[in-house]
Amino acid sequence: MRLSGKTIGLIITLITISLTGLVIFQASLLKSSIRLKEQAFNENVARALGMVTEGMETRHALQIVIGLSGTADNGDSVTVTAGIGGSMLCDSLEPHMLMIARDTLHAKYIKSDDSIYCDLRTIDRFDTLVTTDTVMTDSNGGRFLRVMHIKESTDSIDKASAGPIVAGQGGRIDLLERAINRIYQSETVPIEERLDSTLIDSLIGSALAESGIALDYLFGIKYGNTDSLLIAASEYRDQLLESDFRVRLFPYDVFNPVTELLLFFPDRKLFIWQQVIPILATITLLMGIIIFCFIYTIRIILAQKRGAALMTDFVNNMTHEFKTPISTISLAAEAIMRADIVSEKEKVDNFSRMILDENNRMRRQTDKILQMAALEEGDFRLKLDRIDVHEIITDAVAHITLQVESRDGRITSELKAEDPFISGDRVHISGIIYNLLDNANKYSPDHPEILISTINADGGIYIRIIDNGLGIKDEDLKLVFNKYYRVSTGNIHDVKGFGLGLSYVKLMVEAHRGKITLKSQYGQGTRVEIFFPLDKGAE
């Protein structure tokens, strides 16, 4: 089925629309993927900043707790000793204050010489160093016993004369007051002393790594409503102030201005693009394959359309070329059959030669077509001999000179090659030279000027044929070696032929391991150059 121009145009349009829509859709998917990656990145950074704030708050809280607990040690039991007639020693944080566990009110009292020992059994784990005659704060919180004085000595724990140990309330309130004072005192410390850049950097790095972000970063600390940064790289100050990645440090500060931690990632966009590179590469590869197949398909369709047009031209030209000799043979045969001609032997012989010549002409054209088909299929065998290119050129010039001179033209030979011998098939080399000279003559206007020359170079022989003909347009130049292609398009028969000449020439030149180049300017003529390697067999 032969596709019309409208059908091909419709197919190309539909495929183009589909391909464009697919490209837009893929671009939208890629954009959406990048947006999701950015959103995930922002969430991970926000999570990491929250971890940094939590770490800073935990450290701050520990500092307050440590300040409240004083100098600490670990112990599972402690013994309180009071001297007879003296006062009991109190803890180091609060004078005259003693805290013991709730279950120690029933402890045993032991009299030994001039001292009374009170065993507090096992007091919950303490955080301070415990020494003799000292008791520290119960970490779980207990009752406070305020020891006033033991007035009299005694020799028995059961006697009433022993001074009482008086229990006092309000220990928890005192501890709370101390905690509030400690918090207030910590907030009055200058912000520069509360910030440790090394610690903050370590917390940020750990938090980002835990969030899956392996990316270089810069950080700064913004204090209050000013644009000044306490800790920051000066060259990135503006980027830090404009950054969306920020979190409040010490969010539970009551008396201090807002302190913000700012983060800036110089390579954030590159980091996000690196994450979508696999998706982008896959999309690009698939789209490239689709576009390549689309272009290749269109080229095939257009090539088939051109091939169909060339085949039509070939059939028309072949019909014309066969029609002329057939008509000549028909007229000659009719003439011979006429009674007035049969008796004239000379006329009969003349018409008989005409029939034979036209028959030979059709046979040569038929053989040429069949030969070209066989050559394209590779169904040929070269008969290689050592041949003289100058000799073949001279013979070809002799055959075509009459045609050139009949048009008031001239053909000139400049055979300057010192070594004209190549290894080739004489018949096909002759066909190459003759076809090129014939084209130079046919495609030249009146008074053709043709120059054929040879030189030795590059280990071979160059044959150049230059004419002053019509020349070839740029759009036709790359097609002249195609089979059936003729510069004269359509059913124009001012130049006879099947369009097989240059196709045959190129095929045979390459079969002899040669090269052919063609240069032409429309209206100024054409130059054809052929290269054959020299025959080294006789050296």
Contacts in CASP RR format, 6 or more apart in sequence:
PFRMAT RR
TARGET T0000
AUTHOR 0000-0000-0000
METHOD contacts of the structure
MODEL  1
MRLSGKTIGLIITLITISLTGLVIFQASLLKSSIRLKEQAFNENVARALG
MVTEGMETRHALQIVIGLSGTADNGDSVTVTAGIGGSMLCDSLEPHMLMI
ARDTLHAKYIKSDDSIYCDLRTIDRFDTLVTTDTVMTDSNGGRFLRVMHI
KESTDSIDKASAGPIVAGQGGRIDLLERAINRIYQSETVPIEERLDSTLI
DSLIGSALAESGIALDYLFGIKYGNTDSLLIAASEYRDQLLESDFRVRLF
PYDVFNPVTELLLFFPDRKLFIWQQVIPILATITLLMGIIIFCFIYTIRI
ILAQKRGAALMTDFVNNMTHEFKTPISTISLAAEAIMRADIVSEKEKVDN
FSRMILDENNRMRRQTDKILQMAALEEGDFRLKLDRIDVHEIITDAVAHI
TLQVESRDGRITSELKAEDPFISGDRVHISGIIYNLLDNANKYSPDHPEI
LISTINADGGIYIRIIDNGLGIKDEDLKLVFNKYYRVSTGNIHDVKGFGL
GLSYVKLMVEAHRGKITLKSQYGQGTRVEIFFPLDKGAE
2 308 0 8 1.000
3 11 0 8 1.000
3 301 0 8 1.000
3 304 0 8 1.000
3 305 0 8 1.000
5 305 0 8 1.000
8 301 0 8 1.000
8 302 0 8 1.000
8 305 0 8 1.000
11 301 0 8 1.000
12 298 0 8 1.000
12 301 0 8 1.000
15 294 0 8 1.000
15 297 0 8 1.000
15 298 0 8 1.000
19 290 0 8 1.000
19 291 0 8 1.000
19 294 0 8 1.000
22 287 0 8 1.000
22 290 0 8 1.000
23 287 0 8 1.000
26 283 0 8 1.000
26 287 0 8 1.000
29 283 0 8 1.000
30 276 0 8 1.000
30 279 0 8 1.000
30 280 0 8 1.000
30 283 0 8 1.000
33 276 0 8 1.000
33 279 0 8 1.000
34 272 0 8 1.000
34 273 0 8 1.000
34 276 0 8 1.000
37 272 0 8 1.000
37 275 0 8 1.000
37 276 0 8 1.000
38 272 0 8 1.000
41 213 0 8 1.000
41 268 0 8 1.000
41 271 0 8 1.000
41 272 0 8 1.000
42 244 0 8 1.000
42 245 0 8 1.000
44 208 0 8 1.000
44 211 0 8 1.000
44 212 0 8 1.000
44 213 0 8 1.000
45 208 0 8 1.000
45 211 0 8 1.000
45 213 0 8 1.000
45 245 0 8 1.000
45 263 0 8 1.000
45 265 0 8 1.000
46 245 0 8 1.000
46 247 0 8 1.000
47 207 0 8 1.000
47 211 0 8 1.000
48 204 0 8 1.000
48 205 0 8 1.000
48 207 0 8 1.000
48 208 0 8 1.000
48 210 0 8 1.000
48 211 0 8 1.000
48 213 0 8 1.000
49 207 0 8 1.000
49 245 0 8 1.000
49 246 0 8 1.000
49 247 0 8 1.000
49 261 0 8 1.000
49 263 0 8 1.000
50 207 0 8 1.000
50 247 0 8 1.000
51 203 0 8 1.000
51 206 0 8 1.000
51 207 0 8 1.000
51 210 0 8 1.000
51 211 0 8 1.000
52 200 0 8 1.000
52 203 0 8 1.000
52 204 0 8 1.000
52 207 0 8 1.000
52 247 0 8 1.000
52 261 0 8 1.000
53 247 0 8 1.000
53 248 0 8 1.000
53 249 0 8 1.000
53 251 0 8 1.000
53 261 0 8 1.000
55 203 0 8 1.000
56 200 0 8 1.000
56 203 0 8 1.000
56 249 0 8 1.000
56 250 0 8 1.000
57 250 0 8 1.000
57 251 0 8 1.000
57 252 0 8 1.000
59 199 0 8 1.000
60 186 0 8 1.000
60 194 0 8 1.000
60 250 0 8 1.000
63 186 0 8 1.000
64 179 0 8 1.000
64 182 0 8 1.000
64 183 0 8 1.000
64 186 0 8 1.000
66 72 0 8 1.000
67 182 0 8 1.000
68 93 0 8 1.000
68 175 0 8 1.000
68 178 0 8 1.000
68 179 0 8 1.000
68 182 0 8 1.000
69 127 0 8 1.000
69 128 0 8 1.000
69 137 0 8 1.000
69 139 0 8 1.000
70 92 0 8 1.000
70 93 0 8 1.000
70 127 0 8 1.000
70 128 0 8 1.000
71 92 0 8 1.000
71 128 0 8 1.000
71 129 0 8 1.000
72 126 0 8 1.000
72 127 0 8 1.000
72 128 0 8 1.000
72 129 0 8 1.000
72 136 0 8 1.000
73 126 0 8 1.000
73 127 0 8 1.000
73 128 0 8 1.000
73 129 0 8 1.000
73 130 0 8 1.000
74 125 0 8 1.000
74 126 0 8 1.000
74 127 0 8 1.000
75 123 0 8 1.000
75 125 0 8 1.000
75 126 0 8 1.000
75 130 0 8 1.000
76 122 0 8 1.000
76 123 0 8 1.000
76 125 0 8 1.000
77 120 0 8 1.000
77 121 0 8 1.000
77 122 0 8 1.000
77 123 0 8 1.000
78 120 0 8 1.000
78 123 0 8 1.000
78 126 0 8 1.000
78 130 0 8 1.000
78 135 0 8 1.000
78 136 0 8 1.000
79 117 0 8 1.000
79 118 0 8 1.000
79 119 0 8 1.000
79 120 0 8 1.000
79 132 0 8 1.000
80 88 0 8 1.000
80 98 0 8 1.000
80 100 0 8 1.000
80 117 0 8 1.000
80 118 0 8 1.000
80 120 0 8 1.000
80 133 0 8 1.000
80 135 0 8 1.000
81 115 0 8 1.000
81 117 0 8 1.000
81 118 0 8 1.000
81 132 0 8 1.000
81 133 0 8 1.000
82 88 0 8 1.000
82 115 0 8 1.000
82 116 0 8 1.000
82 118 0 8 1.000
82 133 0 8 1.000
82 147 0 8 1.000
82 150 0 8 1.000
83 114 0 8 1.000
83 115 0 8 1.000
83 116 0 8 1.000
83 150 0 8 1.000
84 114 0 8 1.000
84 115 0 8 1.000
84 116 0 8 1.000
84 150 0 8 1.000
84 153 0 8 1.000
84 154 0 8 1.000
85 149 0 8 1.000
85 150 0 8 1.000
85 151 0 8 1.000
85 152 0 8 1.000
85 153 0 8 1.000
86 149 0 8 1.000
86 150 0 8 1.000
87 147 0 8 1.000
87 148 0 8 1.000
87 149 0 8 1.000
87 150 0 8 1.000
88 98 0 8 1.000
88 133 0 8 1.000
88 147 0 8 1.000
88 150 0 8 1.000
89 133 0 8 1.000
89 134 0 8 1.000
90 96 0 8 1.000
90 97 0 8 1.000
90 98 0 8 1.000
90 147 0 8 1.000
91 97 0 8 1.000
91 98 0 8 1.000
91 99 0 8 1.000
91 134 0 8 1.000
91 135 0 8 1.000
91 136 0 8 1.000
91 137 0 8 1.000
92 128 0 8 1.000
92 134 0 8 1.000
92 136 0 8 1.000
93 137 0 8 1.000
94 174 0 8 1.000
96 146 0 8 1.000
96 147 0 8 1.000
97 144 0 8 1.000
97 146 0 8 1.000
97 171 0 8 1.000
97 174 0 8 1.000
98 135 0 8 1.000
98 144 0 8 1.000
98 145 0 8 1.000
98 146 0 8 1.000
98 147 0 8 1.000
99 135 0 8 1.000
99 136 0 8 1.000
99 137 0 8 1.000
99 138 0 8 1.000
99 141 0 8 1.000
99 142 0 8 1.000
99 143 0 8 1.000
99 144 0 8 1.000
99 145 0 8 1.000
99 171 0 8 1.000
100 120 0 8 1.000
100 123 0 8 1.000
100 135 0 8 1.000
100 138 0 8 1.000
100 142 0 8 1.000
100 143 0 8 1.000
100 145 0 8 1.000
101 120 0 8 1.000
101 121 0 8 1.000
101 122 0 8 1.000
101 123 0 8 1.000
101 124 0 8 1.000
101 138 0 8 1.000
101 140 0 8 1.000
101 142 0 8 1.000
102 142 0 8 1.000
102 143 0 8 1.000
103 121 0 8 1.000
104 120 0 8 1.000
104 121 0 8 1.000
104 123 0 8 1.000
105 143 0 8 1.000
105 167 0 8 1.000
107 118 0 8 1.000
107 119 0 8 1.000
107 120 0 8 1.000
107 121 0 8 1.000
108 118 0 8 1.000
108 119 0 8 1.000
109 116 0 8 1.000
109 117 0 8 1.000
109 118 0 8 1.000
109 157 0 8 1.000
110 116 0 8 1.000
110 117 0 8 1.000
110 119 0 8 1.000
110 157 0 8 1.000
111 117 0 8 1.000
111 154 0 8 1.000
111 155 0 8 1.000
111 156 0 8 1.000
111 157 0 8 1.000
114 153 0 8 1.000
116 150 0 8 1.000
116 154 0 8 1.000
116 157 0 8 1.000
116 162 0 8 1.000
118 165 0 8 1.000
120 135 0 8 1.000
123 135 0 8 1.000
123 138 0 8 1.000
124 138 0 8 1.000
124 139 0 8 1.000
124 140 0 8 1.000
125 139 0 8 1.000
126 136 0 8 1.000
126 137 0 8 1.000
126 138 0 8 1.000
126 139 0 8 1.000
127 136 0 8 1.000
127 139 0 8 1.000
128 136 0 8 1.000
128 137 0 8 1.000
130 136 0 8 1.000
141 172 0 8 1.000
143 167 0 8 1.000
143 168 0 8 1.000
143 169 0 8 1.000
143 171 0 8 1.000
144 167 0 8 1.000
144 168 0 8 1.000
144 169 0 8 1.000
144 170 0 8 1.000
144 171 0 8 1.000
144 174 0 8 1.000
145 165 0 8 1.000
145 166 0 8 1.000
145 167 0 8 1.000
145 168 0 8 1.000
146 166 0 8 1.000
146 167 0 8 1.000
146 168 0 8 1.000
147 165 0 8 1.000
147 166 0 8 1.000
148 166 0 8 1.000
149 163 0 8 1.000
150 162 0 8 1.000
150 163 0 8 1.000
151 163 0 8 1.000
152 161 0 8 1.000
152 162 0 8 1.000
152 163 0 8 1.000
154 161 0 8 1.000
154 162 0 8 1.000
184 255 0 8 1.000
186 194 0 8 1.000
187 253 0 8 1.000
187 254 0 8 1.000
187 255 0 8 1.000
187 256 0 8 1.000
188 255 0 8 1.000
191 223 0 8 1.000
191 230 0 8 1.000
191 256 0 8 1.000
191 259 0 8 1.000
192 230 0 8 1.000
194 250 0 8 1.000
195 221 0 8 1.000
195 230 0 8 1.000
195 231 0 8 1.000
197 231 0 8 1.000
200 219 0 8 1.000
200 221 0 8 1.000
200 231 0 8 1.000
200 261 0 8 1.000
201 219 0 8 1.000
204 217 0 8 1.000
204 219 0 8 1.000
204 261 0 8 1.000
204 263 0 8 1.000
205 217 0 8 1.000
208 214 0 8 1.000
208 215 0 8 1.000
208 217 0 8 1.000
213 271 0 8 1.000
215 265 0 8 1.000
215 267 0 8 1.000
215 268 0 8 1.000
215 271 0 8 1.000
216 265 0 8 1.000
216 266 0 8 1.000
216 267 0 8 1.000
217 263 0 8 1.000
217 264 0 8 1.000
217 265 0 8 1.000
218 232 0 8 1.000
218 233 0 8 1.000
218 236 0 8 1.000
218 239 0 8 1.000
218 240 0 8 1.000
218 263 0 8 1.000
218 264 0 8 1.000
218 265 0 8 1.000
218 266 0 8 1.000
219 231 0 8 1.000
219 232 0 8 1.000
219 240 0 8 1.000
219 261 0 8 1.000
219 262 0 8 1.000
219 263 0 8 1.000
219 264 0 8 1.000
220 229 0 8 1.000
220 230 0 8 1.000
220 231 0 8 1.000
220 232 0 8 1.000
220 240 0 8 1.000
220 261 0 8 1.000
220 262 0 8 1.000
220 263 0 8 1.000
221 229 0 8 1.000
221 230 0 8 1.000
221 231 0 8 1.000
221 232 0 8 1.000
221 249 0 8 1.000
221 259 0 8 1.000
221 260 0 8 1.000
221 261 0 8 1.000
221 262 0 8 1.000
222 228 0 8 1.000
222 229 0 8 1.000
222 230 0 8 1.000
222 240 0 8 1.000
222 241 0 8 1.000
222 246 0 8 1.000
222 259 0 8 1.000
222 260 0 8 1.000
222 262 0 8 1.000
223 230 0 8 1.000
223 257 0 8 1.000
223 258 0 8 1.000
223 259 0 8 1.000
223 260 0 8 1.000
224 257 0 8 1.000
224 258 0 8 1.000
224 259 0 8 1.000
224 260 0 8 1.000
225 257 0 8 1.000
225 258 0 8 1.000
227 241 0 8 1.000
229 237 0 8 1.000
229 240 0 8 1.000
229 241 0 8 1.000
229 262 0 8 1.000
232 240 0 8 1.000
232 262 0 8 1.000
233 240 0 8 1.000
236 264 0 8 1.000
236 266 0 8 1.000
239 264 0 8 1.000
239 266 0 8 1.000
240 262 0 8 1.000
240 263 0 8 1.000
240 264 0 8 1.000
241 262 0 8 1.000
243 262 0 8 1.000
243 263 0 8 1.000
243 264 0 8 1.000
245 262 0 8 1.000
245 263 0 8 1.000
245 264 0 8 1.000
245 265 0 8 1.000
246 260 0 8 1.000
246 261 0 8 1.000
246 262 0 8 1.000
246 263 0 8 1.000
247 260 0 8 1.000
247 261 0 8 1.000
248 258 0 8 1.000
248 259 0 8 1.000
248 260 0 8 1.000
248 261 0 8 1.000
249 259 0 8 1.000
249 260 0 8 1.000
249 261 0 8 1.000
250 256 0 8 1.000
250 259 0 8 1.000
253 259 0 8 1.000
265 271 0 8 1.000
273 280 0 8 1.000
307 484 0 8 1.000
310 482 0 8 1.000
310 483 0 8 1.000
310 484 0 8 1.000
310 485 0 8 1.000
311 484 0 8 1.000
313 484 0 8 1.000
313 486 0 8 1.000
313 489 0 8 1.000
313 490 0 8 1.000
313 491 0 8 1.000
314 484 0 8 1.000
314 498 0 8 1.000
314 499 0 8 1.000
316 490 0 8 1.000
316 491 0 8 1.000
317 486 0 8 1.000
317 493 0 8 1.000
317 496 0 8 1.000
317 497 0 8 1.000
317 498 0 8 1.000
317 499 0 8 1.000
318 365 0 8 1.000
318 369 0 8 1.000
318 498 0 8 1.000
320 491 0 8 1.000
320 493 0 8 1.000
320 496 0 8 1.000
321 365 0 8 1.000
321 496 0 8 1.000
321 497 0 8 1.000
321 498 0 8 1.000
322 362 0 8 1.000
322 365 0 8 1.000
324 358 0 8 1.000
325 358 0 8 1.000
325 359 0 8 1.000
325 361 0 8 1.000
325 362 0 8 1.000
326 358 0 8 1.000
326 362 0 8 1.000
328 354 0 8 1.000
328 355 0 8 1.000
328 358 0 8 1.000
329 354 0 8 1.000
329 355 0 8 1.000
329 358 0 8 1.000
329 359 0 8 1.000
332 351 0 8 1.000
332 352 0 8 1.000
332 354 0 8 1.000
332 355 0 8 1.000
332 358 0 8 1.000
333 351 0 8 1.000
333 355 0 8 1.000
335 341 0 8 1.000
335 347 0 8 1.000
335 351 0 8 1.000
336 342 0 8 1.000
336 348 0 8 1.000
336 351 0 8 1.000
336 352 0 8 1.000
341 347 0 8 1.000
341 348 0 8 1.000
341 351 0 8 1.000
342 348 0 8 1.000
365 498 0 8 1.000
368 498 0 8 1.000
368 500 0 8 1.000
368 504 0 8 1.000
369 498 0 8 1.000
369 500 0 8 1.000
371 380 0 8 1.000
372 483 0 8 1.000
372 500 0 8 1.000
372 503 0 8 1.000
372 504 0 8 1.000
374 380 0 8 1.000
375 504 0 8 1.000
375 507 0 8 1.000
375 508 0 8 1.000
376 483 0 8 1.000
376 507 0 8 1.000
380 511 0 8 1.000
382 424 0 8 1.000
382 425 0 8 1.000
382 428 0 8 1.000
382 511 0 8 1.000
382 512 0 8 1.000
383 425 0 8 1.000
383 426 0 8 1.000
383 427 0 8 1.000
384 423 0 8 1.000
384 424 0 8 1.000
384 425 0 8 1.000
385 423 0 8 1.000
385 424 0 8 1.000
385 425 0 8 1.000
385 426 0 8 1.000
386 421 0 8 1.000
386 422 0 8 1.000
386 423 0 8 1.000
386 535 0 8 1.000
386 537 0 8 1.000
386 538 0 8 1.000
387 421 0 8 1.000
387 422 0 8 1.000
387 423 0 8 1.000
387 424 0 8 1.000
387 426 0 8 1.000
387 429 0 8 1.000
388 420 0 8 1.000
388 421 0 8 1.000
389 417 0 8 1.000
389 420 0 8 1.000
389 421 0 8 1.000
389 422 0 8 1.000
389 429 0 8 1.000
389 454 0 8 1.000
389 461 0 8 1.000
389 463 0 8 1.000
389 532 0 8 1.000
390 415 0 8 1.000
390 417 0 8 1.000
390 420 0 8 1.000
390 454 0 8 1.000
391 420 0 8 1.000
392 426 0 8 1.000
392 429 0 8 1.000
392 430 0 8 1.000
392 433 0 8 1.000
393 413 0 8 1.000
393 415 0 8 1.000
393 433 0 8 1.000
393 452 0 8 1.000
393 454 0 8 1.000
393 463 0 8 1.000
394 413 0 8 1.000
394 415 0 8 1.000
395 430 0 8 1.000
396 430 0 8 1.000
396 431 0 8 1.000
396 433 0 8 1.000
396 434 0 8 1.000
396 437 0 8 1.000
397 411 0 8 1.000
397 413 0 8 1.000
397 437 0 8 1.000
397 452 0 8 1.000
399 434 0 8 1.000
400 411 0 8 1.000
400 434 0 8 1.000
400 437 0 8 1.000
400 438 0 8 1.000
400 441 0 8 1.000
401 411 0 8 1.000
403 441 0 8 1.000
404 410 0 8 1.000
404 411 0 8 1.000
404 441 0 8 1.000
404 448 0 8 1.000
404 450 0 8 1.000
407 441 0 8 1.000
407 444 0 8 1.000
407 446 0 8 1.000
407 447 0 8 1.000
407 448 0 8 1.000
408 446 0 8 1.000
408 447 0 8 1.000
409 446 0 8 1.000
409 447 0 8 1.000
409 448 0 8 1.000
409 449 0 8 1.000
409 450 0 8 1.000
410 448 0 8 1.000
410 449 0 8 1.000
410 450 0 8 1.000
411 437 0 8 1.000
411 448 0 8 1.000
411 450 0 8 1.000
411 451 0 8 1.000
411 452 0 8 1.000
412 449 0 8 1.000
412 450 0 8 1.000
412 451 0 8 1.000
412 452 0 8 1.000
413 452 0 8 1.000
413 453 0 8 1.000
414 451 0 8 1.000
414 452 0 8 1.000
414 453 0 8 1.000
414 454 0 8 1.000
415 453 0 8 1.000
415 454 0 8 1.000
416 453 0 8 1.000
416 454 0 8 1.000
416 455 0 8 1.000
417 454 0 8 1.000
417 455 0 8 1.000
417 456 0 8 1.000
417 461 0 8 1.000
417 462 0 8 1.000
418 456 0 8 1.000
419 456 0 8 1.000
419 460 0 8 1.000
419 461 0 8 1.000
419 534 0 8 1.000
420 454 0 8 1.000
420 461 0 8 1.000
421 534 0 8 1.000
421 535 0 8 1.000
421 538 0 8 1.000
422 429 0 8 1.000
422 460 0 8 1.000
422 461 0 8 1.000
422 512 0 8 1.000
422 532 0 8 1.000
422 533 0 8 1.000
422 534 0 8 1.000
422 535 0 8 1.000
423 512 0 8 1.000
423 533 0 8 1.000
423 535 0 8 1.000
423 537 0 8 1.000
424 512 0 8 1.000
424 532 0 8 1.000
424 535 0 8 1.000
425 508 0 8 1.000
425 512 0 8 1.000
428 508 0 8 1.000
428 511 0 8 1.000
428 512 0 8 1.000
429 508 0 8 1.000
429 512 0 8 1.000
431 504 0 8 1.000
431 505 0 8 1.000
431 508 0 8 1.000
432 504 0 8 1.000
432 505 0 8 1.000
432 508 0 8 1.000
432 509 0 8 1.000
432 530 0 8 1.000
433 463 0 8 1.000
435 501 0 8 1.000
435 502 0 8 1.000
435 504 0 8 1.000
435 505 0 8 1.000
436 465 0 8 1.000
436 505 0 8 1.000
436 528 0 8 1.000
436 530 0 8 1.000
437 450 0 8 1.000
437 452 0 8 1.000
437 465 0 8 1.000
439 501 0 8 1.000
439 502 0 8 1.000
440 448 0 8 1.000
440 450 0 8 1.000
440 465 0 8 1.000
440 467 0 8 1.000
440 469 0 8 1.000
440 526 0 8 1.000
441 448 0 8 1.000
441 450 0 8 1.000
441 467 0 8 1.000
442 495 0 8 1.000
442 496 0 8 1.000
443 467 0 8 1.000
443 469 0 8 1.000
443 470 0 8 1.000
443 471 0 8 1.000
443 487 0 8 1.000
443 495 0 8 1.000
443 526 0 8 1.000
444 450 0 8 1.000
444 467 0 8 1.000
444 468 0 8 1.000
444 469 0 8 1.000
444 470 0 8 1.000
444 525 0 8 1.000
445 469 0 8 1.000
445 470 0 8 1.000
448 467 0 8 1.000
448 468 0 8 1.000
448 469 0 8 1.000
449 467 0 8 1.000
449 468 0 8 1.000
450 465 0 8 1.000
450 466 0 8 1.000
450 467 0 8 1.000
451 464 0 8 1.000
451 465 0 8 1.000
451 466 0 8 1.000
451 467 0 8 1.000
452 463 0 8 1.000
452 464 0 8 1.000
452 465 0 8 1.000
452 466 0 8 1.000
453 463 0 8 1.000
453 464 0 8 1.000
453 466 0 8 1.000
454 461 0 8 1.000
454 462 0 8 1.000
454 463 0 8 1.000
454 464 0 8 1.000
455 461 0 8 1.000
455 462 0 8 1.000
455 464 0 8 1.000
456 462 0 8 1.000
456 534 0 8 1.000
458 531 0 8 1.000
459 533 0 8 1.000
459 534 0 8 1.000
460 531 0 8 1.000
460 532 0 8 1.000
460 533 0 8 1.000
460 534 0 8 1.000
461 531 0 8 1.000
461 532 0 8 1.000
461 534 0 8 1.000
462 529 0 8 1.000
462 530 0 8 1.000
462 531 0 8 1.000
463 529 0 8 1.000
463 530 0 8 1.000
463 531 0 8 1.000
463 532 0 8 1.000
464 527 0 8 1.000
464 528 0 8 1.000
464 529 0 8 1.000
464 530 0 8 1.000
465 527 0 8 1.000
465 528 0 8 1.000
466 525 0 8 1.000
466 526 0 8 1.000
466 527 0 8 1.000
466 528 0 8 1.000
467 525 0 8 1.000
467 526 0 8 1.000
468 524 0 8 1.000
468 525 0 8 1.000
469 523 0 8 1.000
469 524 0 8 1.000
469 525 0 8 1.000
469 526 0 8 1.000
470 487 0 8 1.000
470 522 0 8 1.000
470 523 0 8 1.000
470 525 0 8 1.000
471 520 0 8 1.000
471 521 0 8 1.000
471 522 0 8 1.000
471 523 0 8 1.000
471 524 0 8 1.000
471 525 0 8 1.000
471 526 0 8 1.000
472 480 0 8 1.000
472 487 0 8 1.000
472 518 0 8 1.000
472 520 0 8 1.000
472 522 0 8 1.000
472 526 0 8 1.000
473 487 0 8 1.000
473 522 0 8 1.000
474 522 0 8 1.000
476 487 0 8 1.000
477 518 0 8 1.000
477 520 0 8 1.000
479 485 0 8 1.000
480 487 0 8 1.000
480 502 0 8 1.000
480 518 0 8 1.000
481 502 0 8 1.000
481 503 0 8 1.000
481 505 0 8 1.000
481 506 0 8 1.000
481 518 0 8 1.000
482 503 0 8 1.000
483 499 0 8 1.000
483 500 0 8 1.000
483 503 0 8 1.000
484 498 0 8 1.000
484 499 0 8 1.000
484 500 0 8 1.000
484 503 0 8 1.000
485 499 0 8 1.000
485 502 0 8 1.000
485 503 0 8 1.000
486 495 0 8 1.000
486 497 0 8 1.000
486 499 0 8 1.000
487 495 0 8 1.000
488 494 0 8 1.000
488 495 0 8 1.000
502 518 0 8 1.000
505 516 0 8 1.000
506 516 0 8 1.000
509 515 0 8 1.000
509 516 0 8 1.000
509 530 0 8 1.000
509 532 0 8 1.000
510 516 0 8 1.000
512 532 0 8 1.000
513 532 0 8 1.000
513 533 0 8 1.000
514 530 0 8 1.000
514 531 0 8 1.000
514 532 0 8 1.000
514 533 0 8 1.000
515 530 0 8 1.000
515 531 0 8 1.000
516 528 0 8 1.000
516 529 0 8 1.000
516 530 0 8 1.000
516 531 0 8 1.000
517 528 0 8 1.000
517 529 0 8 1.000
518 526 0 8 1.000
518 527 0 8 1.000
518 528 0 8 1.000
518 529 0 8 1.000
519 526 0 8 1.000
519 527 0 8 1.000
519 529 0 8 1.000
520 526 0 8 1.000
520 527 0 8 1.000
END
